[in-house]
Amino acid sequence: MEIKYTKRFSGQYHKAGKEIQAAFTQTVDLFWADPQNPFLRNHALQNKFAGCRSIDVTEDWRAVFKETTSGERTVITFYLLGTHEELYG
């Protein structure tokens, strides 16, 4: 599995502050070890985010990503990082 980040995600990450950055780092470590860990609440999204998935970073913060597979190679690309309200309004 390979993890990538869009420029937009990186900008949101840097604006989020150290507490959220640390929480995201822990979340990615957990995701790497077990993408289906119940703590992550990994789930498919609908409507304008159809085709994407979301994981919990904190109680209120979410990371939106897409998973693509080519042969045996899986790439996880993180697109958005924000509070539930910021992302889903």
C-alpha positions in Angstrom: 0.0 0.0 0.0 1.2 3.5 -0.9 -0.2 6.7 0.7 -0.2 10.0 -1.2 -1.5 13.5 -0.4 -3.0 16.1 -2.7 -1.8 19.7 -2.5 -5.2 20.7 -1.1 -4.9 18.1 1.6 -1.4 19.2 2.5 -2.6 22.8 2.8 -5.4 21.9 5.1 -3.1 19.7 7.1 -0.6 22.6 7.7 -3.4 25.0 8.6 -5.0 22.5 11.0 -2.5 23.0 13.9 -0.2 20.8 15.8 -2.8 18.9 17.8 -4.7 17.8 14.6 -1.5 17.1 12.8 -0.4 14.7 15.6 -3.8 13.1 15.7 -3.7 12.6 11.9 -0.2 11.0 12.1 -1.6 8.5 14.7 -4.6 7.9 12.5 -2.5 7.1 9.5 -0.3 4.8 11.5 -3.4 2.9 12.6 -4.9 3.0 9.1 -1.6 1.5 7.7 -1.7 -1.3 10.2 -5.5 -2.0 9.9 -7.6 0.1 7.5 -10.8 -1.5 9.0 -10.0 -0.8 12.7 -13.3 0.2 14.2 -11.7 3.4 15.8 -11.3 4.8 12.3 -15.0 4.4 11.3 -13.7 3.9 7.7 -16.8 4.2 5.5 -17.9 5.1 2.0 -19.3 8.5 1.2 -22.2 9.5 -1.0 -23.4 12.4 -3.1 -20.7 14.9 -4.0 -18.1 12.6 -2.4 -19.3 9.4 -4.1 -16.3 7.1 -4.7 -14.4 8.5 -1.7 -14.1 7.2 1.8 -13.7 8.9 5.2 -11.9 8.1 8.4 -12.1 9.8 11.8 -9.1 11.7 12.9 -10.7 13.0 16.1 -14.2 13.1 17.3 -14.9 16.0 14.9 -12.1 15.9 12.3 -12.3 13.7 9.2 -9.9 12.7 6.4 -11.4 12.0 3.0 -9.5 9.6 0.7 -9.8 7.5 -2.4 -8.4 4.0 -2.8 -7.2 2.8 -6.2 -5.8 -0.6 -7.1 -3.7 -1.5 -10.1 -2.8 -5.2 -10.1 -1.3 -5.8 -6.7 -0.6 -2.1 -6.0 -3.0 -0.2 -3.8 -2.7 3.6 -3.6 -4.5 5.6 -0.9 -4.8 9.3 -1.9 -5.9 11.7 0.8 -7.9 14.6 -0.7 -9.5 16.6 2.2 -9.0 17.2 5.9 -11.4 19.2 8.0 -14.1 19.2 10.6 -17.3 17.3 9.9 -19.1 20.7 9.4 -16.4 22.0 7.1 -16.5 19.0 4.9 -20.1 18.0 4.8 -21.8 21.3 5.8 
